[in-house]
Amino acid sequence: MILKGTKFQLKVWKYLISIPKGQVRTYSQVAMAIKMPKAVRAVANAIGKNPYAPKIPCHRVIRSDGSLGGYSGKGGINTKKKLLKLEGVLL
């Protein structure tokens, strides 16, 4: 798959691919993983602009308080819930 986006978006999206099925990360954890710990908001924006969902699994990223956050893929937050449930993530 050839990804199109900004250099930052591609960095975030490539990390998302590494999140194992059935696991979640927070936006803060993603920011730390890409070595930009202060870029939490930018990470959230990049995830929100992911046009490759669910192939690039942005549904595996949640808020630090445990809430789901958003989902820009088809079906919105309901789809995010379904995808996580299918992967065995307890909500």
C-alpha positions in Angstrom: 0.0 0.0 0.0 1.4 3.4 -1.0 0.5 5.9 1.7 -0.1 9.6 0.9 0.2 12.2 3.7 2.6 14.6 5.3 5.8 13.3 6.7 4.4 13.6 10.2 1.2 11.8 9.3 3.1 9.0 7.7 5.3 8.6 10.8 2.2 8.4 13.0 0.3 6.0 10.6 3.3 3.7 10.3 3.4 3.4 14.1 -0.3 2.6 14.2 0.4 -0.4 12.0 2.7 -1.8 14.7 0.0 -1.8 17.4 -0.9 -5.5 17.8 -4.5 -6.7 17.2 -6.4 -6.7 20.5 -4.2 -4.0 22.1 -4.7 -0.3 22.4 -2.4 2.7 22.9 -3.2 6.2 24.1 -2.5 9.3 22.0 0.3 10.1 24.5 1.8 6.7 24.1 1.8 7.1 20.3 3.5 10.5 20.7 6.2 9.0 22.9 6.7 6.1 20.6 7.4 8.4 17.6 9.8 10.3 19.9 7.7 13.5 20.0 6.2 13.3 23.5 4.8 16.9 23.4 3.0 16.4 20.1 0.0 14.6 21.5 -2.5 17.0 19.9 -0.7 16.8 16.5 -0.8 13.0 16.8 -4.5 13.1 17.5 -5.0 15.3 14.4 -2.9 13.0 12.2 -4.9 10.0 13.4 -8.1 11.8 12.7 -7.0 12.4 9.2 -6.2 8.8 8.5 -7.9 7.9 5.2 -6.8 4.3 5.4 -9.0 3.1 8.3 -9.3 0.3 9.3 -6.2 -1.0 7.3 -4.2 1.5 9.3 -5.8 0.7 12.7 -6.5 4.1 14.2 -9.3 2.4 16.2 -6.6 1.0 18.5 -5.8 4.5 19.9 -7.8 5.8 22.9 -7.7 8.7 25.3 -5.6 8.6 28.4 -8.7 8.5 30.6 -9.8 5.2 28.9 -12.5 6.8 26.8 -12.6 6.0 23.1 -12.0 9.4 21.7 -13.2 9.7 18.1 -13.0 7.7 14.9 -12.9 9.2 11.5 -13.6 5.9 9.6 -16.9 5.0 8.2 -19.5 4.6 10.9 -17.7 6.8 13.4 -17.4 5.8 17.1 -19.9 2.9 16.7 -17.5 1.2 14.2 -14.6 1.9 16.5 -16.4 0.1 19.3 -17.3 -2.9 17.0 -13.7 -3.2 15.7 -12.2 -3.2 19.2 -14.8 -5.7 20.4 -14.0 -8.0 17.5 -10.3 -7.8 18.5 -11.2 -8.8 22.1 -10.6 -5.4 23.7 -12.9 -5.0 26.7 -14.5 -1.6 26.8 
